[in-house]
Amino acid sequence: MAEGVRVEVKGLNKLTRALRKAGVEVADMKAANQRVAGVVVRRAVPITPTATGALAGSIRPAKRQSGAIVYAGGGRVRYARFVEFGTRKMSARPYLYRAAGESQPEWLDVYAKELQALMDEVGAASDGTGD
């Protein structure tokens, strides 16, 4: 996505590797990451600057195992990054980074619940030997 804006939560690769060692399925992390990205999308859409609504309509979560990723722009909406970061002639009007920051307590809570559920599954499936 060359024209768009991408927000990504860093540090999840290490967490994914640790969970994989513990026996957690990667597909489970994809679903958790998509739910977390959905939190940011729900916060971003109402605060996105609008003229036609196309920019807000282009905001979407990605389903990835490596992290919660939110995209904006692409296709006919080539100006997403310019609105987010500004230009020499136009001030920045952040909507994705602002949404990620403002919704942080909510998406951290979603992660905590998702990770606890995954670890509970691993614990229930283990035989207690540590193998």
Secondary structure as UniProt FT lines:
FT   STRAND          5..8
FT   TURN            10..11
FT   HELIX           12..21
FT   TURN            22..23
FT   HELIX           26..47
FT   HELIX           54..57
FT   STRAND          60..62
FT   STRAND          69..72
FT   TURN            75..76
FT   TURN            78..79
FT   HELIX           80..85
FT   HELIX           96..102
FT   HELIX           104..125
//
